[in-house]
Amino acid sequence: MSNATNEKEFLIQQIRTQYTAKQHTEVDQLKELDNKVKRPAVVFAYVYGSISALVMGSGMSLVMTEIGAMLGLADTMVPGIVIGIVGMVMALTTYPLYNKVLSARRKKFAPQILELSEKILNG
């Protein structure tokens, strides 16, 4: 067969697989369980980390810009530093909290995942 024929058959097969029903296997079920464990921890980390960055940025903006004067605050240094430190503490606790959420989810789903993986490995 020529190279053009092989490419043509590969393309046809690739398009064809998009339209055929996929068999749901135990490996797919194991992947879904793994995602079910990890997704809430990842979403929490992104949301909490983003909020902490916004809090820290708000404190920095209060110190470095004229926003405090527009809000009617005479001295913005102290509240800005306090808000910035709160944001930093939140940012620093994101990873440990992520690990706690992930650990709790792993404990909850460990029996199911281990049972299913054992079943797959032993046929």
C-alpha positions as CSV (number, residue, x, y, z in Angstrom):
1,M,0.0,0.0,0.0
2,S,1.1,3.5,-0.7
3,N,1.6,6.2,1.9
4,A,-1.4,8.1,0.6
5,T,-3.7,5.1,1.0
6,N,-2.5,4.6,4.6
7,E,-3.2,8.2,5.4
8,K,-6.6,8.0,3.8
9,E,-7.6,4.9,5.7
10,F,-6.3,6.4,9.0
11,L,-8.4,9.6,8.4
12,I,-11.5,7.5,7.6
13,Q,-11.0,5.4,10.7
14,Q,-10.5,8.5,12.8
15,I,-13.7,10.1,11.6
16,R,-15.6,6.8,11.9
17,T,-14.7,6.4,15.5
18,Q,-16.4,9.7,16.3
19,Y,-19.7,8.2,15.2
20,T,-19.6,4.8,16.7
21,A,-21.0,4.0,20.1
22,K,-18.2,3.6,22.7
23,Q,-18.2,0.6,25.0
24,H,-18.2,1.7,28.6
25,T,-15.5,-0.5,30.3
26,E,-14.4,-1.0,33.9
27,V,-11.3,1.1,33.2
28,D,-13.6,4.0,32.2
29,Q,-15.5,3.5,35.4
30,L,-12.2,3.6,37.4
31,K,-11.2,6.9,35.6
32,E,-14.6,8.4,36.5
33,L,-14.1,7.4,40.2
34,D,-10.6,8.9,40.2
35,N,-12.0,12.2,38.7
36,K,-14.8,12.1,41.3
37,V,-12.2,12.1,44.0
38,K,-9.9,14.8,42.5
39,R,-12.3,17.3,40.9
40,P,-13.8,18.8,44.1
41,A,-10.4,19.4,45.6
42,V,-9.1,21.0,42.5
43,V,-12.2,23.3,42.2
44,F,-11.9,24.2,45.8
45,A,-8.2,25.1,45.4
46,Y,-8.9,27.3,42.3
47,V,-11.8,29.1,43.9
48,Y,-10.1,29.6,47.3
49,G,-6.8,30.6,45.8
50,S,-8.4,33.1,43.5
51,I,-10.4,34.7,46.3
52,S,-7.2,34.9,48.4
53,A,-5.4,36.6,45.6
54,L,-8.2,39.1,45.2
55,V,-8.1,39.8,49.0
56,M,-4.3,40.3,49.0
57,G,-4.6,42.5,45.9
58,S,-7.2,44.6,47.5
59,G,-5.0,45.2,50.5
60,M,-2.1,46.1,48.2
61,S,-4.3,48.5,46.2
62,L,-5.5,50.1,49.4
63,V,-1.9,50.9,50.4
64,M,-0.5,51.8,47.0
65,T,-3.3,53.8,45.3
66,E,-5.8,56.6,46.1
67,I,-8.7,54.1,46.4
68,G,-8.8,54.6,50.2
69,A,-9.2,58.4,49.8
70,M,-12.1,57.8,47.4
71,L,-13.7,55.6,50.0
72,G,-13.3,58.3,52.6
73,L,-10.5,56.6,54.6
74,A,-7.9,59.0,56.0
75,D,-5.2,56.5,56.7
76,T,-5.2,53.5,54.4
77,M,-1.8,52.0,55.4
78,V,-2.9,49.9,58.4
79,P,-6.1,48.5,57.0
80,G,-4.4,47.8,53.6
81,I,-1.5,45.9,55.3
82,V,-4.0,43.9,57.5
83,I,-6.1,43.0,54.4
84,G,-3.0,42.1,52.4
85,I,-1.7,39.9,55.2
86,V,-5.1,38.1,55.5
87,G,-4.9,37.5,51.7
88,M,-1.4,36.1,52.0
89,V,-2.4,33.8,54.9
90,M,-5.3,32.6,52.8
91,A,-3.0,32.0,49.8
92,L,-0.5,30.1,52.0
93,T,-3.2,27.9,53.3
94,T,-4.6,26.9,49.9
95,Y,-2.3,24.0,49.3
96,P,-2.7,22.4,52.8
97,L,-6.5,22.8,52.6
98,Y,-6.4,21.2,49.1
99,N,-4.5,18.3,50.5
100,K,-7.1,17.9,53.3
101,V,-10.0,17.9,50.9
102,L,-8.2,15.4,48.6
103,S,-7.3,13.2,51.5
104,A,-10.8,13.1,52.8
105,R,-12.1,12.3,49.3
106,R,-9.5,9.5,48.9
107,K,-10.5,7.9,52.2
108,K,-14.2,8.0,51.2
109,F,-13.7,6.4,47.8
110,A,-10.7,4.2,48.5
111,P,-12.7,1.0,49.0
112,Q,-14.5,1.4,45.7
113,I,-11.4,2.2,43.7
114,L,-9.3,-0.6,45.2
115,E,-12.1,-3.1,44.7
116,L,-12.6,-2.1,41.1
117,S,-8.9,-1.9,40.3
118,E,-8.4,-5.4,41.8
119,K,-11.2,-6.7,39.7
120,I,-9.7,-5.2,36.6
121,L,-6.2,-6.5,37.4
122,N,-7.4,-10.1,38.1
123,G,-9.6,-10.2,35.1
